[in-house]
């Protein structure tokens, strides 16, 4: 007994009904990540120290000559116990009964409902949402003992709480020399791995590495004997298990480039320094700090469905999620880093996270910061930006499709080769508009598998002749994304789709009149293959080409959609013929002599197969096409020889 205050006798109390249900659910574990219990207990200990440190500012008795705040881990293999101790605020008997005998007074039923609805799903983030982090101990322990003494009450007794999760708990006074709380877990037989030093270190490094207070443990090490030289002796030393170096919470002016680089390598497992570092703190309606990085190279799996997206989320230095995809849009998924929030509740569940207004504010801010950084990089360090764009330009383009509110801002960041640039030079949409011809209303582009293939395409012939610039888009998603983009009031238009009117309409009408009968003949023969046949204003040297209707997929898009496993409805294209090409003059002459001459049918089929080849596809009957070409070669050779 200490002082004059009487020691109260032991009490056995029952948990409330909801607590019994919760403990039963936890013991029969809905969670596969049981290791989270240690994160919860360390977080509770850290909170207790924070509270004691705060109260000590106005009440020096709280310190009790022990202001060296720390959290201690003790693993006793012989007893099979793991103890988490702190020298924080501690608890009185009544506080312990209230804190450990009841759970989240207003939220327990809702928590249980959520837990049951999830079924047997792995969702460790749910723990703590309603203040139940302590009870995660029962996932690994069959009995838990808590010994605590209120800071500043040296003459008062300590309190011992114990439960085997059997529906009741006992509370009794006990002797406790130091302030604070000890949580003693009597580990289950199959959970003794949590007594291993490497396991404890691993969990703390993963979840609690940046906790402000040191998490210490006595570890056994071999050292040279000071008495018997040449011999080794085993000694125990206290070691801190957490780095406490939350670099993102320090002022930018205090952090060196080497420190930024070291932290990037640590979180990204990359050997190279980052391309760019983005470090900022947001204050006001939402308080958070972000340290984000643009990597120098694109990960090989960034286009895969299971690529992990998002920075690591911390709440007041405690790691909540490895990859929080709610904090960054998918078109910025290459971003690495951390976000530490002061406003989010600890252990917020994924379901709440998705609907949390603070999360949306964080996402909006991080997106703005990244896009602003890229804009400045493009304006001030173009070579560096070019390195970024070659690695991540394809990913960034996705924002045109998915982020309508920032379409033009993202479009300003895009780079393109064009018919006016020589590789490896690029242009931008703004430069394109600045160089548009008088009367030009649209931004023209062509897609292709390679630059050389695209720049030699017959679809560009009329554009080159009239010196109209055409953007060359080489990414597989370009046609899907760019076809719907409007930039500064100008729509982007594919040169392989729709009707292009670069020539005067009366010239097209004259050509239509002149070759009306040939056009009708081609339509009849190819009625199962093409939707229509018409004179082209886009061809100058080639005889013909296939074009899609405006809004319909062209050959490149069809290939992409098929590669994605999507079924493509039958889509007949339009055959455009070049009325100035000699072949049609020759066909007209043959038709004038004999409208049913079989050679006309051969020429029509050859023209169609040629158009199929020019769009990058394969003729239905390659052997017949090759045979017709060989026959023409023989006839031509014989004509020259005679």
CORCORRA-V153457 format. One record per residue. OMEGA is omega in whole degrees, 0 to 359 (999 if undefined). BURIAL is b if it has 24 or more other ideal C-beta (glycine too) atoms within 12 Angstrom, else e. D_CENTER is the distance of its C-alpha to the mean C-alpha in Angstrom with 1 decimal. Layout:
# CORCORRA-V153457
((OMEGA | BURIAL | D_CENTER) (OMEGA | BURIAL | D_CENTER))
This chain:
# CORCORRA-V153457
((179 | e | 59.3) (178 | e | 58.3) (183 | e | 60.5) (186 | e | 62.2) (183 | e | 59.3) (175 | e | 59.9) (180 | e | 57.4) (180 | e | 56.3) (181 | e | 56.7) (177 | e | 53.8) (172 | e | 52.4) (184 | e | 50.8) (179 | b | 48.5) (172 | e | 46.6) (172 | b | 42.9) (184 | b | 42.4) (182 | e | 41.8) (180 | b | 38.1) (177 | b | 37.6) (180 | b | 39.4) (181 | b | 37.0) (180 | b | 34.0) (179 | b | 35.4) (179 | e | 36.3) (182 | b | 32.8) (181 | b | 31.3) (178 | b | 34.1) (170 | e | 33.5) (169 | b | 29.8) (187 | b | 27.1) (175 | b | 24.7) (180 | e | 24.1) (183 | b | 22.6) (183 | b | 26.0) (183 | b | 25.3) (180 | b | 23.7) (183 | b | 27.4) (175 | b | 27.8) (183 | b | 24.9) (182 | b | 26.6) (177 | b | 30.0) (178 | b | 29.0) (177 | b | 27.3) (180 | b | 30.6) (179 | b | 32.6) (178 | b | 30.8) (181 | b | 31.3) (178 | b | 35.0) (179 | b | 35.4) (181 | b | 33.8) (179 | b | 36.2) (181 | b | 39.2) (179 | b | 38.4) (182 | e | 38.2) (181 | e | 41.4) (178 | b | 43.2) (180 | e | 43.0) (180 | e | 45.7) (185 | e | 47.2) (180 | e | 47.9) (181 | e | 49.2) (185 | b | 45.7) (180 | b | 45.2) (181 | b | 48.3) (179 | e | 48.4) (180 | b | 45.1) (178 | e | 42.5) (188 | e | 40.6) (178 | b | 37.7) (176 | b | 35.9) (185 | b | 34.5) (175 | b | 36.3) (179 | b | 35.3) (179 | b | 38.3) (180 | b | 38.3) (183 | e | 41.7) (182 | e | 41.9) (181 | e | 45.5) (182 | e | 44.9) (183 | b | 41.5) (173 | b | 40.1) (185 | b | 37.0) (176 | b | 37.7) (185 | b | 35.4) (173 | b | 37.6) (176 | b | 37.3) (182 | b | 39.9) (191 | b | 38.5) (180 | b | 40.1) (183 | b | 41.3) (171 | b | 42.7) (179 | b | 46.1) (182 | b | 47.4) (179 | e | 46.7) (180 | b | 43.2) (179 | b | 42.4) (181 | b | 43.8) (185 | e | 41.8) (187 | b | 38.5) (180 | b | 38.8) (176 | b | 41.0) (183 | b | 39.0) (169 | b | 35.4) (191 | b | 33.7) (185 | e | 36.8) (190 | e | 35.2) (187 | b | 32.1) (182 | b | 33.2) (179 | e | 34.1) (179 | e | 30.8) (180 | b | 28.9) (179 | b | 31.1) (180 | e | 30.5) (182 | b | 26.7) (180 | b | 27.1) (181 | e | 29.4) (181 | e | 27.5) (182 | e | 24.5) (183 | e | 26.9) (181 | e | 26.3) (180 | e | 22.5) (179 | e | 20.6) (183 | b | 19.4) (181 | b | 20.6) (181 | b | 18.9) (181 | b | 21.8) (176 | b | 24.3) (181 | b | 25.5) (180 | b | 24.4) (178 | b | 28.2) (183 | b | 29.5) (183 | b | 30.0) (180 | b | 28.3) (186 | b | 31.8) (174 | b | 32.5) (178 | b | 29.6) (185 | b | 32.3) (173 | b | 34.2) (184 | b | 31.5) (183 | b | 32.9) (175 | b | 36.3) (175 | b | 39.4) (180 | b | 40.9) (177 | b | 39.6) (177 | b | 42.0) (177 | b | 41.3) (186 | b | 43.8) (171 | b | 43.5) (182 | b | 45.8) (177 | b | 45.3) (179 | b | 45.1) (180 | b | 48.3) (184 | b | 50.4) (183 | e | 52.1) (181 | e | 55.1) (179 | b | 53.2) (169 | b | 52.4) (181 | b | 49.0) (179 | b | 47.7) (179 | b | 46.7) (179 | b | 44.5) (177 | b | 44.1) (174 | b | 42.9) (180 | e | 42.4) (181 | b | 40.4) (178 | e | 43.5) (180 | e | 43.8) (175 | e | 45.5) (178 | b | 45.3) (177 | b | 48.0) (178 | b | 48.3) (176 | b | 51.0) (180 | b | 52.0) (176 | b | 51.7) (172 | e | 52.2) (186 | b | 49.3) (186 | e | 50.1) (176 | b | 46.8) (176 | b | 44.8) (188 | b | 41.3) (171 | b | 40.0) (174 | b | 39.9) (185 | b | 37.9) (179 | b | 39.4) (174 | b | 37.7) (192 | b | 40.1) (173 | b | 37.7) (185 | b | 38.1) (183 | e | 39.6) (179 | e | 36.4) (183 | b | 34.2) (178 | e | 36.2) (181 | e | 33.3) (173 | b | 32.2) (182 | b | 35.4) (182 | e | 34.3) (184 | b | 33.5) (180 | e | 30.6) (179 | b | 28.9) (178 | b | 29.4) (183 | b | 28.1) (182 | e | 25.0) (181 | b | 24.2) (179 | b | 25.0) (182 | b | 23.0) (189 | b | 19.9) (192 | b | 20.4) (185 | b | 23.2) (186 | b | 23.3) (173 | b | 23.2) (187 | b | 25.6) (185 | b | 28.2) (180 | b | 31.2) (173 | b | 32.1) (189 | b | 31.6) (177 | b | 34.6) (174 | b | 36.3) (181 | e | 39.5) (182 | e | 39.0) (181 | e | 41.7) (175 | e | 42.1) (177 | e | 44.8) (177 | e | 46.6) (180 | e | 49.8) (178 | e | 52.8) (183 | e | 54.6) (179 | e | 57.9) (181 | e | 57.9) (182 | e | 56.6) (178 | e | 54.8) (178 | e | 53.7) (175 | e | 50.4) (179 | e | 50.2) (177 | e | 47.4) (178 | e | 46.5) (179 | e | 44.0) (176 | e | 41.9) (179 | e | 39.6) (174 | e | 36.1) (183 | b | 33.0) (180 | b | 30.0) (183 | b | 27.4) (182 | e | 26.8) (184 | b | 26.7) (176 | e | 25.2) (187 | b | 22.5) (184 | b | 22.3) (181 | b | 20.1) (178 | b | 23.1) (178 | e | 25.6) (181 | e | 26.7) (182 | e | 25.4) (182 | e | 29.0) (187 | e | 29.4) (179 | e | 26.6) (177 | e | 27.4) (180 | e | 25.3) (179 | e | 25.9) (176 | e | 24.6) (181 | b | 21.3) (180 | b | 21.1) (180 | e | 22.1) (177 | b | 19.4) (180 | b | 16.7) (180 | e | 18.2) (185 | b | 18.4) (185 | b | 14.8) (185 | b | 13.4) (179 | e | 16.5) (180 | e | 17.1) (183 | e | 20.8) (176 | e | 20.5) (180 | e | 20.2) (176 | b | 17.3) (181 | b | 17.8) (179 | b | 17.5) (179 | b | 17.3) (184 | b | 16.6) (181 | b | 18.5) (178 | b | 19.6) (179 | b | 21.0) (178 | b | 21.2) (180 | e | 24.4) (183 | e | 26.1) (177 | e | 24.9) (181 | b | 21.9) (176 | e | 22.1) (176 | b | 19.2) (180 | b | 18.6) (171 | b | 15.5) (186 | b | 15.5) (181 | b | 12.7) (168 | b | 13.0) (182 | b | 12.6) (179 | b | 13.3) (183 | b | 16.4) (179 | e | 15.4) (175 | b | 12.7) (184 | e | 11.9) (185 | e | 14.1) (186 | e | 11.7) (180 | b | 8.8) (181 | e | 10.6) (184 | e | 11.1) (185 | e | 10.5) (177 | e | 9.8) (184 | e | 7.2) (187 | e | 5.7) (168 | b | 2.3) (177 | b | 4.2) (175 | b | 7.8) (181 | b | 10.8) (173 | b | 12.7) (170 | b | 16.5) (183 | b | 19.3) (175 | b | 22.4) (181 | b | 21.4) (181 | b | 20.8) (180 | b | 17.5) (181 | b | 16.2) (176 | b | 12.8) (182 | e | 11.3) (182 | b | 7.6) (185 | b | 7.9) (179 | b | 5.3) (185 | b | 8.5) (184 | b | 8.6) (177 | b | 6.5) (185 | b | 6.8) (182 | b | 5.1) (172 | b | 7.7) (186 | b | 6.7) (177 | b | 3.5) (182 | b | 6.6) (174 | b | 7.5) (175 | b | 8.9) (181 | b | 11.2) (171 | b | 12.7) (180 | b | 13.7) (184 | b | 17.1) (174 | b | 18.6) (187 | b | 22.3) (183 | b | 22.3) (176 | b | 20.2) (179 | b | 22.4) (179 | b | 22.1) (177 | b | 20.4) (182 | b | 19.2) (182 | b | 18.3) (181 | b | 15.2) (179 | e | 17.5) (181 | b | 18.8) (183 | b | 15.5) (184 | e | 14.5) (185 | e | 17.9) (182 | b | 18.3) (179 | e | 19.4) (179 | b | 18.6) (179 | b | 14.9) (177 | e | 15.1) (178 | b | 17.1) (180 | b | 14.6) (180 | b | 11.8) (181 | b | 14.6) (181 | b | 15.7) (179 | b | 12.7) (179 | b | 12.0) (182 | b | 15.8) (181 | b | 16.0) (181 | b | 13.5) (177 | b | 15.3) (178 | e | 18.6) (179 | b | 18.1) (179 | b | 17.4) (180 | b | 20.5) (178 | e | 22.6) (180 | b | 21.6) (182 | b | 22.7) (190 | e | 25.9) (181 | e | 26.9) (189 | e | 25.6) (181 | e | 25.3) (178 | e | 25.5) (178 | e | 22.6) (179 | b | 20.6) (176 | e | 21.8) (177 | b | 20.5) (188 | b | 17.0) (179 | b | 17.5) (180 | e | 18.8) (191 | b | 15.6) (182 | b | 12.9) (181 | b | 15.2) (180 | b | 14.5) (181 | b | 10.7) (181 | b | 12.0) (181 | b | 14.6) (179 | b | 12.5) (176 | b | 12.7) (183 | b | 16.4) (190 | b | 16.1) (185 | e | 13.6) (186 | b | 14.5) (184 | e | 18.3) (182 | e | 19.2) (185 | b | 17.8) (184 | b | 18.9) (177 | e | 21.7) (178 | b | 19.9) (180 | b | 17.2) (178 | b | 20.2) (182 | b | 22.0) (185 | b | 19.5) (178 | b | 20.0) (183 | b | 22.5) (161 | b | 24.8) (179 | b | 27.8) (179 | b | 30.7) (177 | b | 34.3) (179 | b | 35.4) (174 | e | 33.2) (182 | e | 34.1) (12 | e | 31.4) (182 | e | 29.5) (179 | e | 29.8) (171 | b | 27.5) (178 | b | 28.2) (179 | b | 26.3) (179 | b | 26.9) (178 | e | 29.0) (179 | e | 31.1) (181 | b | 31.5) (179 | b | 32.9) (183 | e | 35.1) (182 | e | 36.7) (178 | b | 37.1) (177 | e | 40.7) (179 | e | 42.9) (179 | e | 42.5) (185 | b | 39.1) (186 | e | 37.0) (175 | b | 33.9) (185 | b | 31.3) (176 | b | 31.8) (174 | b | 29.4) (176 | b | 29.6) (179 | b | 27.0) (179 | b | 27.8) (179 | e | 26.8) (180 | e | 28.3) (183 | b | 29.7) (179 | e | 33.2) (183 | e | 33.2) (186 | b | 31.9) (179 | b | 34.3) (185 | e | 37.3) (177 | b | 36.6) (179 | b | 39.7) (183 | b | 37.6) (190 | b | 37.7) (182 | b | 41.5) (179 | b | 42.6) (178 | b | 39.8) (182 | b | 40.8) (182 | e | 44.5) (179 | b | 43.8) (172 | e | 41.4) (179 | b | 38.5) (177 | b | 35.2) (177 | b | 32.7) (180 | b | 29.0) (184 | b | 28.0) (189 | b | 24.5) (179 | b | 23.5) (185 | b | 20.0) (184 | b | 20.0) (189 | b | 18.2) (186 | b | 20.5) (179 | b | 23.1) (187 | b | 21.0) (189 | b | 19.2) (183 | b | 22.1) (182 | b | 24.9) (185 | e | 24.2) (170 | b | 23.7) (183 | e | 26.4) (180 | b | 26.6) (178 | e | 29.4) (181 | e | 31.3) (177 | e | 31.2) (173 | e | 29.7) (184 | b | 28.3) (177 | b | 30.5) (178 | b | 30.4) (180 | b | 33.7) (182 | b | 33.7) (175 | b | 33.7) (182 | b | 36.3) (178 | b | 39.6) (182 | b | 39.7) (177 | e | 42.8) (179 | b | 43.4) (177 | b | 47.2) (185 | e | 49.8) (182 | e | 50.0) (178 | e | 53.7) (178 | e | 53.2) (179 | b | 50.8) (178 | e | 53.4) (179 | e | 56.2) (179 | b | 54.2) (178 | b | 53.6) (185 | e | 57.3) (185 | e | 58.4) (183 | b | 56.3) (184 | e | 56.3) (177 | e | 58.2) (179 | b | 55.9) (179 | b | 52.8) (180 | e | 54.3) (179 | b | 55.2) (179 | b | 51.6) (182 | b | 50.3) (183 | e | 52.7) (184 | b | 51.9) (185 | b | 48.1) (179 | e | 47.9) (185 | e | 45.8) (185 | b | 43.4) (180 | b | 42.9) (183 | e | 42.7) (174 | b | 45.0) (182 | b | 46.7) (175 | b | 47.1) (183 | b | 48.0) (172 | b | 45.1) (181 | b | 44.7) (182 | b | 41.8) (177 | b | 43.9) (182 | e | 46.5) (182 | e | 47.0) (185 | b | 45.5) (185 | b | 47.4) (175 | b | 44.7) (177 | b | 41.1) (178 | b | 39.0) (178 | b | 37.0) (173 | b | 34.9) (175 | e | 35.6) (179 | e | 33.6) (179 | e | 30.4) (179 | b | 31.0) (174 | b | 28.8) (186 | b | 30.3) (181 | b | 30.6) (181 | b | 27.4) (178 | b | 25.4) (179 | b | 27.4) (179 | e | 26.6) (181 | b | 22.8) (178 | e | 23.1) (178 | e | 25.4) (178 | e | 23.1) (177 | e | 20.4) (180 | e | 23.3) (178 | e | 24.2) (183 | e | 28.0) (178 | e | 29.4) (179 | e | 32.6) (185 | e | 35.6) (178 | b | 35.3) (178 | e | 38.5) (181 | b | 38.2) (176 | b | 40.9) (176 | b | 43.1) (180 | b | 44.0) (179 | b | 47.1) (186 | b | 48.2) (179 | b | 51.8) (180 | b | 52.8) (183 | b | 52.1) (184 | e | 55.5) (182 | b | 54.5) (173 | b | 55.0) (179 | e | 58.3) (180 | e | 59.4) (178 | b | 58.2) (179 | b | 60.1) (178 | e | 63.2) (181 | b | 62.9) (180 | b | 62.3) (179 | e | 65.4) (183 | e | 67.5) (183 | e | 66.2) (181 | e | 63.4) (179 | e | 63.1) (182 | e | 63.0) (181 | e | 60.6) (177 | e | 59.2) (178 | b | 57.5) (179 | e | 55.5) (181 | e | 54.5) (180 | b | 53.4) (180 | b | 51.3) (178 | b | 49.5) (179 | b | 49.0) (181 | b | 47.7) (179 | b | 45.1) (177 | b | 44.0) (178 | b | 43.8) (178 | b | 41.5) (179 | b | 39.3) (182 | b | 39.1) (178 | b | 38.3) (177 | b | 35.2) (179 | b | 33.9) (183 | e | 35.0) (177 | e | 37.8) (181 | b | 41.3) (181 | e | 42.1) (182 | e | 45.1) (181 | e | 44.5) (180 | e | 47.8) (179 | e | 49.8) (179 | b | 48.0) (179 | e | 48.9) (180 | e | 52.5) (178 | b | 52.9) (180 | e | 51.9) (179 | e | 54.3) (178 | e | 57.1) (180 | e | 56.6) (180 | e | 56.7) (181 | e | 60.0) (180 | e | 61.5) (180 | e | 60.6) (180 | e | 62.1) (180 | e | 65.3) (181 | e | 65.7) (182 | e | 65.6) (185 | e | 68.0) (999 | e | 70.6))
